[in-house]
Amino acid sequence: MAKAQALAALLLAMVVALAAMEGAHAICGMANEDFKLCQAAASVNDPTDSPSAECCAALGKADLGCICRYRGVAGIWMRIYHIDPSRAMALPGKCGLTMPSNCS
């Protein structure tokens, strides 16, 4: 569960970072638009109850191992962009994804 939580937090931090970078094409197999699909499910204000099918599809195509390697930078972005860490950390599980064993 902790691995999934770390991935979700990182994922949403990356959503925000990529949204701020005009012209960003992709990171870890996800385009900027893919990250944005998951943002509503982890918002501090008025979040959706669960990630959209589009969010889960985008996460399913992502390189989760790559995303795990970026998890250390997630905290500051989550605070800046009003992402709820608990909601963010629940996304992979809600999408039925299995985290890589090396994502600790």
Backbone atoms as SQL, in Angstrom:
CREATE TABLE atoms (id INTEGER PRIMARY KEY, chain TEXT, resi INTEGER, resn TEXT, atom TEXT, x REAL, y REAL, z REAL);
INSERT INTO atoms VALUES
  (1, 'A', 1, 'MET', 'N', 0.816, -1.196, 0.000),
  (2, 'A', 1, 'MET', 'CA', 0.000, 0.000, 0.000),
  (3, 'A', 1, 'MET', 'C', 0.861, 1.261, 0.000),
  (4, 'A', 2, 'ALA', 'N', 1.952, 1.258, 0.775),
  (5, 'A', 2, 'ALA', 'CA', 2.821, 2.430, 0.829),
  (6, 'A', 2, 'ALA', 'C', 3.434, 2.715, -0.538),
  (7, 'A', 3, 'LYS', 'N', 3.759, 1.663, -1.279),
  (8, 'A', 3, 'LYS', 'CA', 4.329, 1.849, -2.610),
  (9, 'A', 3, 'LYS', 'C', 3.318, 2.517, -3.537),
  (10, 'A', 4, 'ALA', 'N', 2.093, 2.070, -3.469),
  (11, 'A', 4, 'ALA', 'CA', 1.047, 2.656, -4.299),
  (12, 'A', 4, 'ALA', 'C', 0.807, 4.104, -3.904),
  (13, 'A', 5, 'GLN', 'N', 0.873, 4.375, -2.635),
  (14, 'A', 5, 'GLN', 'CA', 0.658, 5.736, -2.151),
  (15, 'A', 5, 'GLN', 'C', 1.764, 6.657, -2.627),
  (16, 'A', 6, 'ALA', 'N', 2.990, 6.204, -2.570),
  (17, 'A', 6, 'ALA', 'CA', 4.105, 7.017, -3.024),
  (18, 'A', 6, 'ALA', 'C', 3.998, 7.292, -4.517),
  (19, 'A', 7, 'LEU', 'N', 3.608, 6.290, -5.279),
  (20, 'A', 7, 'LEU', 'CA', 3.464, 6.468, -6.718),
  (21, 'A', 7, 'LEU', 'C', 2.380, 7.482, -7.027),
  (22, 'A', 8, 'ALA', 'N', 1.260, 7.374, -6.358),
  (23, 'A', 8, 'ALA', 'CA', 0.159, 8.294, -6.623),
  (24, 'A', 8, 'ALA', 'C', 0.544, 9.723, -6.289),
  (25, 'A', 9, 'ALA', 'N', 1.220, 9.903, -5.185),
  (26, 'A', 9, 'ALA', 'CA', 1.664, 11.240, -4.801),
  (27, 'A', 9, 'ALA', 'C', 2.601, 11.810, -5.849),
  (28, 'A', 10, 'LEU', 'N', 3.515, 10.995, -6.286),
  (29, 'A', 10, 'LEU', 'CA', 4.446, 11.431, -7.309),
  (30, 'A', 10, 'LEU', 'C', 3.731, 11.739, -8.609),
  (31, 'A', 11, 'LEU', 'N', 2.830, 10.875, -8.977),
  (32, 'A', 11, 'LEU', 'CA', 2.084, 11.059, -10.222),
  (33, 'A', 11, 'LEU', 'C', 1.388, 12.410, -10.249),
  (34, 'A', 12, 'LEU', 'N', 0.725, 12.742, -9.194),
  (35, 'A', 12, 'LEU', 'CA', 0.014, 14.008, -9.181),
  (36, 'A', 12, 'LEU', 'C', 0.947, 15.197, -9.102),
  (37, 'A', 13, 'ALA', 'N', 2.071, 15.037, -8.449),
  (38, 'A', 13, 'ALA', 'CA', 3.056, 16.105, -8.453),
  (39, 'A', 13, 'ALA', 'C', 3.560, 16.335, -9.869),
  (40, 'A', 14, 'MET', 'N', 3.735, 15.252, -10.589),
  (41, 'A', 14, 'MET', 'CA', 4.188, 15.363, -11.969),
  (42, 'A', 14, 'MET', 'C', 3.119, 16.002, -12.850),
  (43, 'A', 15, 'VAL', 'N', 1.859, 15.753, -12.553),
  (44, 'A', 15, 'VAL', 'CA', 0.763, 16.380, -13.301),
  (45, 'A', 15, 'VAL', 'C', 0.909, 17.886, -13.242),
  (46, 'A', 16, 'VAL', 'N', 1.088, 18.362, -12.051),
  (47, 'A', 16, 'VAL', 'CA', 1.184, 19.795, -11.837),
  (48, 'A', 16, 'VAL', 'C', 2.439, 20.356, -12.475),
  (49, 'A', 17, 'ALA', 'N', 3.547, 19.690, -12.286),
  (50, 'A', 17, 'ALA', 'CA', 4.799, 20.177, -12.860),
  (51, 'A', 17, 'ALA', 'C', 4.714, 20.233, -14.376),
  (52, 'A', 18, 'LEU', 'N', 4.161, 19.212, -14.967),
  (53, 'A', 18, 'LEU', 'CA', 4.045, 19.195, -16.422),
  (54, 'A', 18, 'LEU', 'C', 3.040, 20.213, -16.930),
  (55, 'A', 19, 'ALA', 'N', 1.998, 20.452, -16.163),
  (56, 'A', 19, 'ALA', 'CA', 1.011, 21.446, -16.560),
  (57, 'A', 19, 'ALA', 'C', 1.651, 22.829, -16.627),
  (58, 'A', 20, 'ALA', 'N', 2.634, 23.051, -15.774),
  (59, 'A', 20, 'ALA', 'CA', 3.311, 24.342, -15.742),
  (60, 'A', 20, 'ALA', 'C', 4.357, 24.487, -16.850),
  (61, 'A', 21, 'MET', 'N', 4.720, 23.404, -17.453),
  (62, 'A', 21, 'MET', 'CA', 5.761, 23.427, -18.480),
  (63, 'A', 21, 'MET', 'C', 5.138, 23.370, -19.870),
  (64, 'A', 22, 'GLU', 'N', 5.072, 24.497, -20.502),
  (65, 'A', 22, 'GLU', 'CA', 4.506, 24.526, -21.851),
  (66, 'A', 22, 'GLU', 'C', 5.397, 23.740, -22.791),
  (67, 'A', 23, 'GLY', 'N', 4.788, 22.912, -23.596),
  (68, 'A', 23, 'GLY', 'CA', 5.538, 22.156, -24.579),
  (69, 'A', 23, 'GLY', 'C', 6.107, 20.850, -24.051),
  (70, 'A', 24, 'ALA', 'N', 5.826, 20.511, -22.807),
  (71, 'A', 24, 'ALA', 'CA', 6.321, 19.232, -22.285),
  (72, 'A', 24, 'ALA', 'C', 5.630, 18.106, -23.044),
  (73, 'A', 25, 'HIS', 'N', 6.406, 17.151, -23.530),
  (74, 'A', 25, 'HIS', 'CA', 5.831, 16.100, -24.354),
  (75, 'A', 25, 'HIS', 'C', 5.450, 14.865, -23.550),
  (76, 'A', 26, 'ALA', 'N', 6.364, 14.326, -22.779),
  (77, 'A', 26, 'ALA', 'CA', 6.055, 13.120, -22.020),
  (78, 'A', 26, 'ALA', 'C', 7.123, 12.868, -20.973),
  (79, 'A', 27, 'ILE', 'N', 6.714, 12.198, -19.922),
  (80, 'A', 27, 'ILE', 'CA', 7.637, 11.714, -18.912),
  (81, 'A', 27, 'ILE', 'C', 7.099, 10.383, -18.421),
  (82, 'A', 28, 'CYS', 'N', 7.952, 9.428, -18.329),
  (83, 'A', 28, 'CYS', 'CA', 7.582, 8.091, -17.857),
  (84, 'A', 28, 'CYS', 'C', 6.429, 7.493, -18.667),
  (85, 'A', 29, 'GLY', 'N', 6.385, 7.809, -19.939),
  (86, 'A', 29, 'GLY', 'CA', 5.363, 7.253, -20.811),
  (87, 'A', 29, 'GLY', 'C', 4.018, 7.946, -20.758),
  (88, 'A', 30, 'MET', 'N', 3.948, 9.056, -20.049),
  (89, 'A', 30, 'MET', 'CA', 2.679, 9.791, -19.956),
  (90, 'A', 30, 'MET', 'C', 2.874, 11.211, -20.459),
  (91, 'A', 31, 'ALA', 'N', 1.996, 11.636, -21.339),
  (92, 'A', 31, 'ALA', 'CA', 2.009, 13.009, -21.830),
  (93, 'A', 31, 'ALA', 'C', 1.374, 13.922, -20.780),
  (94, 'A', 32, 'ASN', 'N', 1.612, 15.192, -20.897),
  (95, 'A', 32, 'ASN', 'CA', 1.039, 16.181, -19.990),
  (96, 'A', 32, 'ASN', 'C', -0.479, 15.991, -19.852),
  (97, 'A', 33, 'GLU', 'N', -1.141, 15.762, -20.959),
  (98, 'A', 33, 'GLU', 'CA', -2.598, 15.580, -20.940),
  (99, 'A', 33, 'GLU', 'C', -2.991, 14.346, -20.136),
  (100, 'A', 34, 'ASP', 'N', -2.161, 13.300, -20.181),
  (101, 'A', 34, 'ASP', 'CA', -2.440, 12.086, -19.416),
  (102, 'A', 34, 'ASP', 'C', -2.399, 12.366, -17.918),
  (103, 'A', 35, 'PHE', 'N', -1.395, 13.126, -17.463),
  (104, 'A', 35, 'PHE', 'CA', -1.297, 13.460, -16.048),
  (105, 'A', 35, 'PHE', 'C', -2.509, 14.281, -15.601),
  (106, 'A', 36, 'LYS', 'N', -2.912, 15.203, -16.436),
  (107, 'A', 36, 'LYS', 'CA', -4.060, 16.051, -16.089),
  (108, 'A', 36, 'LYS', 'C', -5.338, 15.239, -15.892),
  (109, 'A', 37, 'LEU', 'N', -5.450, 14.105, -16.560),
  (110, 'A', 37, 'LEU', 'CA', -6.642, 13.268, -16.433),
  (111, 'A', 37, 'LEU', 'C', -6.835, 12.756, -15.009),
  (112, 'A', 38, 'CYS', 'N', -5.765, 12.688, -14.229),
  (113, 'A', 38, 'CYS', 'CA', -5.827, 12.148, -12.867),
  (114, 'A', 38, 'CYS', 'C', -5.928, 13.226, -11.790),
  (115, 'A', 39, 'GLN', 'N', -5.754, 14.450, -12.138),
  (116, 'A', 39, 'GLN', 'CA', -5.694, 15.516, -11.150),
  (117, 'A', 39, 'GLN', 'C', -6.997, 15.686, -10.366),
  (118, 'A', 40, 'ALA', 'N', -8.127, 15.580, -10.992),
  (119, 'A', 40, 'ALA', 'CA', -9.404, 15.804, -10.310),
  (120, 'A', 40, 'ALA', 'C', -9.651, 14.820, -9.174),
  (121, 'A', 41, 'ALA', 'N', -9.131, 13.622, -9.285),
  (122, 'A', 41, 'ALA', 'CA', -9.360, 12.596, -8.268),
  (123, 'A', 41, 'ALA', 'C', -8.541, 12.819, -7.003),
  (124, 'A', 42, 'ALA', 'N', -7.588, 13.736, -7.026),
  (125, 'A', 42, 'ALA', 'CA', -6.744, 13.964, -5.854),
  (126, 'A', 42, 'ALA', 'C', -6.740, 15.409, -5.386),
  (127, 'A', 43, 'SER', 'N', -7.636, 16.197, -5.893),
  (128, 'A', 43, 'SER', 'CA', -7.701, 17.600, -5.529),
  (129, 'A', 43, 'SER', 'C', -8.111, 17.781, -4.069),
  (130, 'A', 44, 'VAL', 'N', -7.546, 18.796, -3.406),
  (131, 'A', 44, 'VAL', 'CA', -7.948, 19.127, -2.035),
  (132, 'A', 44, 'VAL', 'C', -9.388, 19.625, -2.032),
  (133, 'A', 45, 'ASN', 'N', -9.726, 20.440, -2.994),
  (134, 'A', 45, 'ASN', 'CA', -11.061, 21.038, -3.071),
  (135, 'A', 45, 'ASN', 'C', -11.942, 20.303, -4.063),
  (136, 'A', 46, 'ASP', 'N', -13.025, 19.765, -3.575),
  (137, 'A', 46, 'ASP', 'CA', -14.053, 19.149, -4.412),
  (138, 'A', 46, 'ASP', 'C', -13.526, 18.044, -5.334),
  (139, 'A', 47, 'PRO', 'N', -12.849, 17.044, -4.763),
  (140, 'A', 47, 'PRO', 'CA', -12.325, 15.965, -5.602),
  (141, 'A', 47, 'PRO', 'C', -13.424, 15.018, -6.074),
  (142, 'A', 48, 'THR', 'N', -13.152, 14.306, -7.135),
  (143, 'A', 48, 'THR', 'CA', -14.062, 13.253, -7.572),
  (144, 'A', 48, 'THR', 'C', -13.882, 12.054, -6.641),
  (145, 'A', 49, 'ASP', 'N', -14.873, 11.181, -6.573),
  (146, 'A', 49, 'ASP', 'CA', -14.798, 10.023, -5.686),
  (147, 'A', 49, 'ASP', 'C', -13.776, 8.987, -6.141),
  (148, 'A', 50, 'SER', 'N', -13.565, 8.906, -7.425),
  (149, 'A', 50, 'SER', 'CA', -12.623, 7.921, -7.947),
  (150, 'A', 50, 'SER', 'C', -12.015, 8.451, -9.241),
  (151, 'A', 51, 'PRO', 'N', -10.878, 7.887, -9.624),
  (152, 'A', 51, 'PRO', 'CA', -10.261, 8.329, -10.878),
  (153, 'A', 51, 'PRO', 'C', -11.131, 7.924, -12.065),
  (154, 'A', 52, 'SER', 'N', -11.075, 8.718, -13.087),
  (155, 'A', 52, 'SER', 'CA', -11.829, 8.421, -14.299),
  (156, 'A', 52, 'SER', 'C', -11.226, 7.221, -15.019),
  (157, 'A', 53, 'ALA', 'N', -12.011, 6.639, -15.880),
  (158, 'A', 53, 'ALA', 'CA', -11.502, 5.537, -16.709),
  (159, 'A', 53, 'ALA', 'C', -10.315, 6.016, -17.545),
  (160, 'A', 54, 'GLU', 'N', -10.371, 7.257, -17.982),
  (161, 'A', 54, 'GLU', 'CA', -9.273, 7.821, -18.777),
  (162, 'A', 54, 'GLU', 'C', -8.003, 7.945, -17.946),
  (163, 'A', 55, 'CYS', 'N', -8.147, 8.345, -16.676),
  (164, 'A', 55, 'CYS', 'CA', -7.000, 8.426, -15.772),
  (165, 'A', 55, 'CYS', 'C', -6.386, 7.043, -15.605),
  (166, 'A', 56, 'CYS', 'N', -7.208, 6.064, -15.314),
  (167, 'A', 56, 'CYS', 'CA', -6.705, 4.702, -15.111),
  (168, 'A', 56, 'CYS', 'C', -6.054, 4.154, -16.374),
  (169, 'A', 57, 'ALA', 'N', -6.611, 4.477, -17.525),
  (170, 'A', 57, 'ALA', 'CA', -6.017, 4.028, -18.789),
  (171, 'A', 57, 'ALA', 'C', -4.639, 4.664, -18.967),
  (172, 'A', 58, 'ALA', 'N', -4.523, 5.941, -18.639),
  (173, 'A', 58, 'ALA', 'CA', -3.234, 6.624, -18.754),
  (174, 'A', 58, 'ALA', 'C', -2.226, 6.024, -17.781),
  (175, 'A', 59, 'LEU', 'N', -2.652, 5.770, -16.549),
  (176, 'A', 59, 'LEU', 'CA', -1.762, 5.149, -15.566),
  (177, 'A', 59, 'LEU', 'C', -1.346, 3.750, -16.011),
  (178, 'A', 60, 'GLY', 'N', -2.264, 3.044, -16.639),
  (179, 'A', 60, 'GLY', 'CA', -1.977, 1.691, -17.096),
  (180, 'A', 60, 'GLY', 'C', -0.920, 1.636, -18.179),
  (181, 'A', 61, 'LYS', 'N', -0.756, 2.708, -18.922),
  (182, 'A', 61, 'LYS', 'CA', 0.253, 2.765, -19.976),
  (183, 'A', 61, 'LYS', 'C', 1.569, 3.368, -19.504),
  (184, 'A', 62, 'ALA', 'N', 1.565, 3.914, -18.295),
  (185, 'A', 62, 'ALA', 'CA', 2.753, 4.599, -17.780),
  (186, 'A', 62, 'ALA', 'C', 3.830, 3.605, -17.356),
  (187, 'A', 63, 'ASP', 'N', 5.043, 4.078, -17.353),
  (188, 'A', 63, 'ASP', 'CA', 6.174, 3.322, -16.820),
  (189, 'A', 63, 'ASP', 'C', 6.201, 3.586, -15.316),
  (190, 'A', 64, 'LEU', 'N', 5.547, 2.719, -14.536),
  (191, 'A', 64, 'LEU', 'CA', 5.409, 2.937, -13.103),
  (192, 'A', 64, 'LEU', 'C', 6.759, 2.901, -12.389),
  (193, 'A', 65, 'GLY', 'N', 7.686, 2.126, -12.885),
  (194, 'A', 65, 'GLY', 'CA', 9.025, 2.109, -12.311),
  (195, 'A', 65, 'GLY', 'C', 9.710, 3.457, -12.461),
  (196, 'A', 66, 'CYS', 'N', 9.522, 4.068, -13.605),
  (197, 'A', 66, 'CYS', 'CA', 10.068, 5.401, -13.860),
  (198, 'A', 66, 'CYS', 'C', 9.443, 6.413, -12.910),
  (199, 'A', 67, 'ILE', 'N', 8.137, 6.340, -12.761),
  (200, 'A', 67, 'ILE', 'CA', 7.444, 7.265, -11.873),
  (201, 'A', 67, 'ILE', 'C', 7.949, 7.091, -10.441),
  (202, 'A', 68, 'CYS', 'N', 8.187, 5.879, -10.035),
  (203, 'A', 68, 'CYS', 'CA', 8.708, 5.617, -8.682),
  (204, 'A', 68, 'CYS', 'C', 10.035, 6.323, -8.445),
  (205, 'A', 69, 'ARG', 'N', 10.853, 6.397, -9.460),
  (206, 'A', 69, 'ARG', 'CA', 12.163, 7.043, -9.307),
  (207, 'A', 69, 'ARG', 'C', 12.041, 8.539, -9.064),
  (208, 'A', 70, 'TYR', 'N', 10.910, 9.146, -9.385),
  (209, 'A', 70, 'TYR', 'CA', 10.696, 10.573, -9.187),
  (210, 'A', 70, 'TYR', 'C', 9.953, 10.903, -7.895),
  (211, 'A', 71, 'ARG', 'N', 9.590, 9.914, -7.108),
  (212, 'A', 71, 'ARG', 'CA', 8.707, 10.127, -5.962),
  (213, 'A', 71, 'ARG', 'C', 9.235, 11.085, -4.914),
  (214, 'A', 72, 'GLY', 'N', 10.528, 11.265, -4.799),
  (215, 'A', 72, 'GLY', 'CA', 11.095, 12.137, -3.774),
  (216, 'A', 72, 'GLY', 'C', 10.753, 13.612, -3.937),
  (217, 'A', 73, 'VAL', 'N', 10.362, 14.040, -5.109),
  (218, 'A', 73, 'VAL', 'CA', 10.071, 15.455, -5.343),
  (219, 'A', 73, 'VAL', 'C', 8.586, 15.783, -5.211),
  (220, 'A', 74, 'ALA', 'N', 7.786, 14.816, -4.866),
  (221, 'A', 74, 'ALA', 'CA', 6.340, 14.999, -4.898),
  (222, 'A', 74, 'ALA', 'C', 5.791, 15.943, -3.836),
  (223, 'A', 75, 'GLY', 'N', 6.315, 15.922, -2.633),
  (224, 'A', 75, 'GLY', 'CA', 5.728, 16.662, -1.517),
  (225, 'A', 75, 'GLY', 'C', 5.509, 18.138, -1.771),
  (226, 'A', 76, 'ILE', 'N', 6.516, 18.828, -2.245),
  (227, 'A', 76, 'ILE', 'CA', 6.393, 20.270, -2.450),
  (228, 'A', 76, 'ILE', 'C', 5.351, 20.602, -3.517),
  (229, 'A', 77, 'TRP', 'N', 5.308, 19.817, -4.580),
  (230, 'A', 77, 'TRP', 'CA', 4.339, 20.080, -5.641),
  (231, 'A', 77, 'TRP', 'C', 2.915, 19.842, -5.160),
  (232, 'A', 78, 'MET', 'N', 2.745, 18.838, -4.321),
  (233, 'A', 78, 'MET', 'CA', 1.406, 18.549, -3.815),
  (234, 'A', 78, 'MET', 'C', 0.895, 19.712, -2.989),
  (235, 'A', 79, 'ARG', 'N', 1.740, 20.304, -2.167),
  (236, 'A', 79, 'ARG', 'CA', 1.315, 21.451, -1.355),
  (237, 'A', 79, 'ARG', 'C', 1.038, 22.668, -2.230),
  (238, 'A', 80, 'ILE', 'N', 1.905, 22.931, -3.162),
  (239, 'A', 80, 'ILE', 'CA', 1.760, 24.110, -4.021),
  (240, 'A', 80, 'ILE', 'C', 0.481, 24.045, -4.842),
  (241, 'A', 81, 'TYR', 'N', 0.150, 22.869, -5.352),
  (242, 'A', 81, 'TYR', 'CA', -0.994, 22.743, -6.245),
  (243, 'A', 81, 'TYR', 'C', -2.227, 22.131, -5.584),
  (244, 'A', 82, 'HIS', 'N', -2.250, 22.131, -4.254),
  (245, 'A', 82, 'HIS', 'CA', -3.444, 21.710, -3.494),
  (246, 'A', 82, 'HIS', 'C', -3.890, 20.289, -3.826),
  (247, 'A', 83, 'ILE', 'N', -2.927, 19.384, -3.863),
  (248, 'A', 83, 'ILE', 'CA', -3.218, 17.972, -4.074),
  (249, 'A', 83, 'ILE', 'C', -3.282, 17.303, -2.706),
  (250, 'A', 84, 'ASP', 'N', -4.330, 16.559, -2.442),
  (251, 'A', 84, 'ASP', 'CA', -4.476, 15.832, -1.185),
  (252, 'A', 84, 'ASP', 'C', -3.630, 14.560, -1.255),
  (253, 'A', 85, 'PRO', 'N', -2.623, 14.444, -0.389),
  (254, 'A', 85, 'PRO', 'CA', -1.730, 13.275, -0.456),
  (255, 'A', 85, 'PRO', 'C', -2.467, 11.948, -0.293),
  (256, 'A', 86, 'SER', 'N', -3.446, 11.892, 0.584),
  (257, 'A', 86, 'SER', 'CA', -4.185, 10.637, 0.786),
  (258, 'A', 86, 'SER', 'C', -4.931, 10.225, -0.471),
  (259, 'A', 87, 'ARG', 'N', -5.564, 11.189, -1.108),
  (260, 'A', 87, 'ARG', 'CA', -6.286, 10.873, -2.349),
  (261, 'A', 87, 'ARG', 'C', -5.315, 10.490, -3.459),
  (262, 'A', 88, 'ALA', 'N', -4.232, 11.220, -3.551),
  (263, 'A', 88, 'ALA', 'CA', -3.237, 10.922, -4.587),
  (264, 'A', 88, 'ALA', 'C', -2.669, 9.520, -4.402),
  (265, 'A', 89, 'MET', 'N', -2.402, 9.171, -3.172),
  (266, 'A', 89, 'MET', 'CA', -1.786, 7.881, -2.890),
  (267, 'A', 89, 'MET', 'C', -2.725, 6.708, -3.126),
  (268, 'A', 90, 'ALA', 'N', -3.997, 6.982, -3.206),
  (269, 'A', 90, 'ALA', 'CA', -4.972, 5.913, -3.425),
  (270, 'A', 90, 'ALA', 'C', -5.217, 5.609, -4.907),
  (271, 'A', 91, 'LEU', 'N', -4.761, 6.451, -5.799),
  (272, 'A', 91, 'LEU', 'CA', -5.075, 6.288, -7.227),
  (273, 'A', 91, 'LEU', 'C', -4.659, 4.949, -7.830),
  (274, 'A', 92, 'PRO', 'N', -3.424, 4.516, -7.678),
  (275, 'A', 92, 'PRO', 'CA', -3.060, 3.245, -8.325),
  (276, 'A', 92, 'PRO', 'C', -3.947, 2.083, -7.883),
  (277, 'A', 93, 'GLY', 'N', -4.206, 1.991, -6.600),
  (278, 'A', 93, 'GLY', 'CA', -5.067, 0.913, -6.107),
  (279, 'A', 93, 'GLY', 'C', -6.474, 1.003, -6.651),
  (280, 'A', 94, 'LYS', 'N', -6.998, 2.226, -6.749),
  (281, 'A', 94, 'LYS', 'CA', -8.342, 2.415, -7.290),
  (282, 'A', 94, 'LYS', 'C', -8.412, 2.042, -8.764),
  (283, 'A', 95, 'CYS', 'N', -7.265, 2.099, -9.411),
  (284, 'A', 95, 'CYS', 'CA', -7.210, 1.719, -10.820),
  (285, 'A', 95, 'CYS', 'C', -6.852, 0.251, -11.009),
  (286, 'A', 96, 'GLY', 'N', -6.644, -0.460, -9.915),
  (287, 'A', 96, 'GLY', 'CA', -6.314, -1.888, -10.002),
  (288, 'A', 96, 'GLY', 'C', -4.912, -2.163, -10.494),
  (289, 'A', 97, 'LEU', 'N', -3.992, -1.233, -10.263),
  (290, 'A', 97, 'LEU', 'CA', -2.623, -1.401, -10.734),
  (291, 'A', 97, 'LEU', 'C', -1.741, -2.048, -9.685),
  (292, 'A', 98, 'THR', 'N', -0.775, -2.794, -10.125),
  (293, 'A', 98, 'THR', 'CA', 0.213, -3.412, -9.255),
  (294, 'A', 98, 'THR', 'C', 1.516, -2.656, -9.408),
  (295, 'A', 99, 'MET', 'N', 2.063, -2.246, -8.287),
  (296, 'A', 99, 'MET', 'CA', 3.303, -1.482, -8.307),
  (297, 'A', 99, 'MET', 'C', 4.501, -2.392, -8.532),
  (298, 'A', 100, 'PRO', 'N', 5.555, -1.873, -9.162),
  (299, 'A', 100, 'PRO', 'CA', 6.778, -2.650, -9.333),
  (300, 'A', 100, 'PRO', 'C', 7.386, -2.991, -7.971),
  (301, 'A', 101, 'SER', 'N', 8.040, -4.123, -7.876),
  (302, 'A', 101, 'SER', 'CA', 8.615, -4.553, -6.604),
  (303, 'A', 101, 'SER', 'C', 9.753, -3.622, -6.142),
  (304, 'A', 102, 'ASN', 'N', 10.381, -2.919, -7.049),
  (305, 'A', 102, 'ASN', 'CA', 11.479, -2.031, -6.684),
  (306, 'A', 102, 'ASN', 'C', 11.009, -0.630, -6.289),
  (307, 'A', 103, 'CYS', 'N', 9.735, -0.413, -6.150),
  (308, 'A', 103, 'CYS', 'CA', 9.177, 0.891, -5.807),
  (309, 'A', 103, 'CYS', 'C', 8.901, 0.926, -4.306),
  (310, 'A', 104, 'SER', 'N', 9.913, 1.305, -3.553),
  (311, 'A', 104, 'SER', 'CA', 9.738, 1.316, -2.099),
  (312, 'A', 104, 'SER', 'C', 9.771, 2.706, -1.542);
